[in-house]
Amino acid sequence: MTTVTNLGFPRIGARRELKHALESYWRGETDAAQLLATAAALRARHWRLQREAGVDVPPSNDFSLYDQVLDTAFLFDAIPERYRALAGRSPLQAYFAMARGLQRDGVDLHALEMTKWFDTNYHYLVPELQQGQAFALRDNKPLAEYREAEALGIQTRPVLLGPVSFLLLSKTTDGSNPLGLLDNLLPAYVQLLAELKQAGVDWVQLDEPVLVQDLDADAHKAFQHAYAVLADVARPQILVATYFGALEDNLSLATSLPVDGLHVDLVRAPEQLDAVLEALPFSRVLSLGLVNGRNIWRSALDNALLLARYARGRRGSDKLWLAPSCSLLHTPVDLVHEKKLDPELRGWLAFSRQKLQELRTLADALDGKPEAEAGLAEAREAIESRRRSPRVHNAGVKARLAALTTAEATRVTPHAQRQVLQARALRLPAFPTTTIGSFPQTQEVREARARHKSGKLASADYDAFLANQTEHCVRVQEQIGLDVLVHGEFERSDMVEYFGEQLDGFAFTSNGWVQSYGSRCVKPPVIYGDVSRPVPMTVRWSQYAQSLTDKPMKGMLTGPVTVLQWSFVRDDQPRADTCRQIALALRDEVQDLEAAGIRAIQIDEPALREGLPLRRAQWQAYLDWAVEAFRISASGVDDATQIHTHMCYAQFNDIIEAVAALDADVISIETSRSRMELLDAFARFDYPNQIGPGVYDIHSPRVPDTSEMVELLRKASAVLPPQKLWVNPDCGLKTRGWPETRAALEAMVEAARTLRSERSAA
């Protein structure tokens, strides 16, 4: 019988139960016991759901209250010194302080740095390590959750980030090589595995996703050494899981590790199957990633079945497992909750539960069970329906894309000359202050939006409410003394969803939630067809806000690459073509904003770095079309119109030339969590345009004081010409409350004034 397994399941719940429990706990409305009870109930529900969907061996320890990398650091006591006293008193508070920071009762702790998990929109917390770092096994969470499932009568496979990936995904505060800590770390893994073995665990899954990236000789040696140590101890059988790409030059390394099984991603890299079958010893289990853990389209089961049958013919069924390509963390929980979705479109989709059912169908077909044929036939029909559907294809969009010229992606006048015209038009001081775009989305705002969507609040009344919120936001910014204002985005639920709702070719779910970080969940739009813009999307509210003030008002748009990356993208044409279609739609919007008198327009691209392929050899092809798409959207304006962009939680060293090639007049970036470290790339490259390094972390509830921001701005001024610097937070303010937002922005404006005074006195 063919075994169906799963690498990981969404942790937030179908209706974001974990989000609500976390935020209630953080607000002090519920206690730790209530939070942990909700978490336990979700785990039990999800294990049962997976078994009902046909999974033979579901995972455990894939659940997290915030992030799985943070969990690993906490599990092995990789807790930076600043959190240690708190960890001794309250481990749960220390855990959340590492994730979010803490500012209360005289305690002021910065959060760990946060960055993207490979090429996804999931953010992980970056562990802080240092030379000589000691590790020790703290409370054994993997064992505890295994026993939870066992008490329910469900045998699971504990999941853990592997030792080499853990170290390579960490940062050292002293610049030392994190792999130098491997021998310090391995005894903690050995102890963990021994305790799991003693508890009766048969298999453990060690995720080593860095095996699909370019690795140097040190990393190869680290893998060989780590798994040689783990092979020589009492332990469960080990499945090493790789995903998000092909093993390529790491194939011989991965298949030679002394472990008991290997998982490979055959959705991203089906071409690697032959080489894996040839290289992997016959005695080892091969786990085939056959359904897409990153997207929501139904699988082409006939194609997947061909791969599975080919592999079984080479290895037999005893050593063959079927699984998703990666953890299902990146897909919504269950399509059954989508009652309002168009039936035709709904028939094309598969969420996490449905993907597991697809795997069960494949396994049954592989085992010759006649009941599998109905599932295979249903999949064929859905895929053919999608291929034929006229709603997918728009001849006008395709014609416009085919006629696109290089000139439409170029601002002819160099930035230095544009800057002179823009300074004259906007009349800004040195170190101009602004924000990234959104202001607090209070409970009142969210409730009004929900009432309007449900028909309980008339459109005229909702518009009046939004106008009032917008005016209040403008007045607050004026009182604070900001130089370039924003309208606050109260009409927007999400920076991608809002635009997708107004573009042709997009569809939306009711409960298609996925986790971005912590309690932050997003509901990605579904791009099912050719994209176009029927009518202006943002002009009305930007124009209204500008009418309220004499100060410059920024128009706020989400860039084409980010719309692409943060959506569930159609898989029936190249991603580059879809991105260019989005860019053309945004180009029309930019030109309409300019015509309405908006002289500063921000086109956010926080996902540009996220979309970078995991292999360096593929980078340039991606960067070429990604940069082109941004420039298509931005290049239709006059020289005096200032184009901004924003990027956050990304390492810029590798793509700094592409960032410059965007030719945005001003870029704002996240630098507060890294304490301005990310500016080094811009300084070494001699970035030619203007830059706003974020001076406070909006993802943390702590409010930095003026002196802290002044220190960061002085660090920025030491590496970049002051005339290039802007002053801003590191991201939008929608998740924050008004009191903390106002206090932080007042401190930020005062910090800018301090720098202006220092520059004048110099």
Secondary structure by P-SEA (a helix, b strand, c coil): cbbbbbcccccccccaaaaaaaaaaaaccccaaaaaaaaaaaaaaaaaaaaaaccccccccccccccaaaaaaaaaccccccaaaaaaccaaaaaaaacbbbbcccbbbbcccccccccccbbbbbbbbccbbbbbbcccaaaaaaaaaaaacbbbbbbbccaaaaaaaccccccccccccccccaaaaaaaaaaaaaacccbbbbbcccccccccaaaaaaaaaaaaaaaaccccbbbbbbcccccccaaaaaaacccccccccccccccaaaaaaacccccbbbbbbccccccccccaaaaaaaaaaaaaaacccccbbbbcccccccccccccccccccaaaaaacccaaaaaaaaaaaaaaaaccccaaaaaaaaaaaaaaaaaccccccaaaaaaaaacccccccccccaaaaaaaaaaaaccccccccccccccccaaaaaaaaaaaaccccaaaaaaaaaaaaaaaaaaaaaaccccccccccccccccaaaaaacccbbbbccccccccccccccccccccbbbbcccccaaaaaaaaaacccbbbbbbbcaaaaaaaccccccccaaaaaaaaaaaaaaaaaaaaaacccbbbbccccccccccccccccaaaaaaaaaaaaaacccccccbbbbbbbccccccccaaaaaaccccbbbbbccccccccaaaaaaacccbbbbcccccccccccccaaaaaaaaaaaaaccccccbbbbcccccccccaaaaaaaaaaaaaaaaaaaaaaaac
